[in-house]
Amino acid sequence: MGINALARELKRGSTELLILALLEERDRHGYELARLIEERSEGAISFHAASLYPSLYRMEDKDLIEGRWVEKAGQRRRRYYRLTRQGRKMLASQRSVWENFFDALNRVARVTQA
């Protein structure tokens, strides 16, 4: 597996965690989620907003998030998402899994934090 393929797999595997973590802070729409992921990762992770929507729809189907349409004067309507109780539980579980996995990966690969 090449570096680009590994990066794609890591991105795909972390999408749900990233979305849940950002929605933990407050309700957000898809474009804002994409922008914040890129901004907070300092450009290391980026999504086109449109590519996030399939994940958002799947997460809604699994009752992890809930979407609602919001219309504001002078703006097009946007779908805002919020974390559900089930989503909060999933976020806690995923954070634990990611933390344990990366701790183990760092021990094996002897990666140290500067």
Stockholm file with secondary structure:
# STOCKHOLM 1.0

chainA/1-114         MGINALARELKRGSTELLILALLEERDRHGYELARLIEERSEGAISFHAASLYPSLYRMEDKDLIEGRWVEKAGQRRRRYYRLTRQGRKMLASQRSVWENFFDALNRVARVTQA
#=GR chainA/1-114 SS CCHHHHHHHHHHHHHHHHHHHHHHHSCEEHHHHHHHHHHHTTTSSCCCHHHHHHHHHHHHHTTSEEEEEECCTTSCCEEEEEECHHHHHHHHHHHHHHHHHHHHHHHHHTCCCC
#=GC SS_cons         CCHHHHHHHHHHHHHHHHHHHHHHHSCEEHHHHHHHHHHHTTTSSCCCHHHHHHHHHHHHHTTSEEEEEECCTTSCCEEEEEECHHHHHHHHHHHHHHHHHHHHHHHHHTCCCC
//
